[in-house]
Amino acid sequence: MKIELLTIPHCPGAEGTRRLMRNVLRNTGESFTETEVENAEQAEELHFLGSPTIQIDGQDIEPARRNDPASFSCRTYLHGDQLLCQVPEQMLREALPGHQADE
């Protein structure tokens, strides 16, 4: 499984998402790579939906947004009635096959 964190420079949600990924993946044996997206062309190439984005095997972890157009921008996530600038933990856990119950 290839897990990748994609961000843009100076993203306010990148560090929190990076910490979350380290914490969630700590006991799974999985690791992640990180790519800093530098321009709109690269965003299109990677089907980057905004920063931060997590892709597993090239697919965005938010299924409802997988067909959204690429965007070289910041990204928000709806979690309950909150709008977050980092990936919600539950979303990441649910995207990891066999690991969603590991809390």
Beta strands, then each sheet from edge to edge (+ up, - down):
strand 1: 3-7
strand 2: 33-36
strand 3: 53-56
strand 4: 59-60
strand 5: 77-79
strand 6: 82-84
sheet 1: 2+ 1+ 3- 4+
sheet 2: 5+ 6-
end
